[in-house]
Amino acid sequence: MVVINIKTNGRHGDGQTLDFYVVDLLGNEYRKKSDIVGTSKVAFTSHHSAAFDVCFTNLKNPAYKGHLSREVELEIESGSAARDWNAIQTSEKLKPVELELRRIEDLTAEIYEELQYLKRREERMRDTNESTNDRVKYFSTIVIISLIGLGAWQIQYLRHYFKVKHII
């Protein structure tokens, strides 16, 4: 789950329209919101781990003259930080200690998943590194054998050449 908090200093009728949308790398649109004013909260859930683009467009009304500007403050929370723990506490009637324990448990699960991901990534990198090292080893061996062979051939050729020319 991802929660995006948007805070802007604009207001309706100020000559600007601020639109917002979230897309993934494939172009799938997850959320879209038009004419954002004040504070807004947008939440979405992704079924897979991916990178997302958070995009804003600020359109100026042609009727307004002069320089217009708008400040946008963006806060993105994901995972256990995005959960509404107060709602969970009231719905499940948890004590503060139980709630904190649940929050720590979720955070621990996220850390464990991240470590498992890093472990798999390290294994892939190690396998790639070992494969590359093997290729370099075999290539170096072939180059050394080729150079020794070419050196021996060159010595034989030059001996024969000098004998024919009666230099040796």
Secondary structure per residue as TSV (DSSP state, phi and psi in degrees):
chain	resnum	aa	ss	phi	psi
A	1	M	-	360.0	139.0
A	2	V	E	-126.5	131.9
A	3	V	E	-119.0	129.2
A	4	I	E	-116.2	121.4
A	5	N	E	-102.8	125.7
A	6	I	E	-119.1	129.6
A	7	K	E	-128.8	126.0
A	8	T	E	-132.4	152.5
A	9	N	-	-92.1	6.5
A	10	G	-	-78.7	169.9
A	11	R	-	-144.7	162.5
A	12	H	T	-63.8	137.3
A	13	G	T	85.6	11.9
A	14	D	S	-90.4	6.2
A	15	G	S	90.8	6.4
A	16	Q	E	-132.5	147.2
A	17	T	E	-125.9	117.0
A	18	L	E	-100.4	118.4
A	19	D	E	-111.4	154.6
A	20	F	E	-140.1	139.4
A	21	Y	E	-151.8	155.4
A	22	V	E	-121.7	126.4
A	23	V	E	-130.5	155.9
A	24	D	E	-96.9	-176.7
A	25	L	T	-66.1	-22.0
A	26	L	T	-86.6	-5.2
A	27	G	-	93.4	3.9
A	28	N	-	-71.5	130.4
A	29	E	E	-91.4	127.2
A	30	Y	E	-98.3	-42.9
A	31	R	E	-144.7	149.6
A	32	K	E	-145.6	136.4
A	33	K	E	-143.4	134.7
A	34	S	-	-111.4	153.4
A	35	D	S	51.2	62.7
A	36	I	-	-80.3	130.2
A	37	V	-	-137.4	138.5
A	38	G	S	73.1	-131.6
A	39	T	E	-108.6	133.9
A	40	S	E	-134.4	152.7
A	41	K	E	-130.6	127.8
A	42	V	E	-127.1	132.3
A	43	A	E	-126.3	145.0
A	44	F	E	-151.5	160.0
A	45	T	-	-123.0	133.7
A	46	S	-	-105.7	140.9
A	47	H	S	-86.5	-7.0
A	48	H	S	-143.5	160.5
A	49	S	-	-77.7	123.5
A	50	A	-	-156.3	167.9
A	51	A	-	-91.5	142.4
A	52	F	E	-124.1	146.0
A	53	D	E	-103.7	127.7
A	54	V	E	-103.7	115.1
A	55	C	E	-118.3	141.6
A	56	F	E	-124.0	142.6
A	57	T	E	-127.3	130.6
A	58	N	E	-115.2	105.9
A	59	L	E	-98.2	132.9
A	60	K	E	-95.9	134.6
A	61	N	-	-71.7	126.8
A	62	P	T	-61.8	-20.3
A	63	A	T	-71.5	-23.0
A	64	Y	-	-88.7	133.1
A	65	K	-	-104.5	158.9
A	66	G	S	93.7	-177.3
A	67	H	-	-90.1	122.9
A	68	L	-	-115.3	143.8
A	69	S	-	-141.3	161.5
A	70	R	-	-148.8	135.8
A	71	E	-	-97.7	138.5
A	72	V	E	-126.4	127.3
A	73	E	E	-110.3	128.0
A	74	L	E	-123.3	130.6
A	75	E	E	-130.8	124.4
A	76	I	E	-116.3	126.8
A	77	E	E	-121.8	142.5
A	78	S	E	-139.8	161.7
A	79	G	G	69.7	-138.8
A	80	S	G	-69.9	-24.2
A	81	A	G	-68.4	-23.3
A	82	A	G	-85.1	-11.8
A	83	R	S	-73.7	148.6
A	84	D	-	-90.8	91.3
A	85	W	H	-69.3	-29.1
A	86	N	H	-65.8	-40.2
A	87	A	H	-65.8	-38.9
A	88	I	H	-64.1	-41.2
A	89	Q	H	-63.5	-42.7
A	90	T	H	-73.7	-37.8
A	91	S	H	-72.0	-35.3
A	92	E	H	-100.1	1.6
A	93	K	T	52.6	54.6
A	94	L	-	-92.3	147.0
A	95	K	-	-77.3	159.5
A	96	P	H	-56.9	-37.4
A	97	V	H	-67.4	-40.9
A	98	E	H	-65.2	-39.4
A	99	L	H	-63.5	-45.0
A	100	E	H	-63.3	-38.3
A	101	L	H	-64.3	-40.8
A	102	R	H	-64.8	-41.1
A	103	R	H	-63.9	-43.2
A	104	I	H	-65.8	-37.7
A	105	E	H	-62.9	-43.8
A	106	D	H	-64.2	-42.4
A	107	L	H	-63.9	-40.1
A	108	T	H	-64.1	-40.8
A	109	A	H	-63.2	-40.7
A	110	E	H	-63.9	-43.1
A	111	I	H	-63.4	-41.3
A	112	Y	H	-62.2	-44.6
A	113	E	H	-62.8	-39.9
A	114	E	H	-64.6	-41.0
A	115	L	H	-66.1	-38.0
A	116	Q	H	-63.9	-40.8
A	117	Y	H	-61.8	-45.3
A	118	L	H	-64.0	-35.8
A	119	K	H	-65.1	-45.6
A	120	R	H	-62.5	-40.1
A	121	R	H	-64.7	-41.3
A	122	E	H	-63.8	-39.4
A	123	E	H	-63.4	-42.9
A	124	R	H	-63.0	-42.9
A	125	M	H	-65.4	-40.8
A	126	R	H	-63.2	-44.1
A	127	D	H	-61.3	-42.2
A	128	T	H	-63.4	-42.7
A	129	N	H	-62.8	-44.9
A	130	E	H	-64.5	-41.0
A	131	S	H	-62.6	-43.8
A	132	T	H	-64.1	-41.5
A	133	N	H	-61.8	-41.2
A	134	D	H	-62.0	-44.0
A	135	R	H	-62.6	-43.0
A	136	V	H	-63.4	-41.3
A	137	K	H	-61.0	-48.8
A	138	Y	H	-66.1	-40.3
A	139	F	H	-64.0	-43.3
A	140	S	H	-62.1	-41.3
A	141	T	H	-62.1	-44.9
A	142	I	H	-62.8	-41.9
A	143	V	H	-64.1	-44.2
A	144	I	H	-62.9	-46.1
A	145	I	H	-62.0	-41.2
A	146	S	H	-63.2	-43.4
A	147	L	H	-65.5	-41.0
A	148	I	H	-63.1	-45.1
A	149	G	H	-61.4	-45.7
A	150	L	H	-65.2	-37.6
A	151	G	H	-63.2	-44.5
A	152	A	H	-63.6	-43.3
A	153	W	H	-62.4	-42.0
A	154	Q	H	-64.3	-40.4
A	155	I	H	-62.4	-47.2
A	156	Q	H	-61.4	-43.7
A	157	Y	H	-63.7	-45.9
A	158	L	H	-66.5	-37.3
A	159	R	H	-59.4	-48.4
A	160	H	H	-62.2	-42.9
A	161	Y	H	-61.6	-46.3
A	162	F	H	-69.4	-31.2
A	163	K	H	-68.2	-40.8
A	164	V	H	-65.6	-37.8
A	165	K	T	-84.2	-1.2
A	166	H	T	62.3	35.6
A	167	I	-	-88.4	-32.1
A	168	I	-	-99.4	360.0
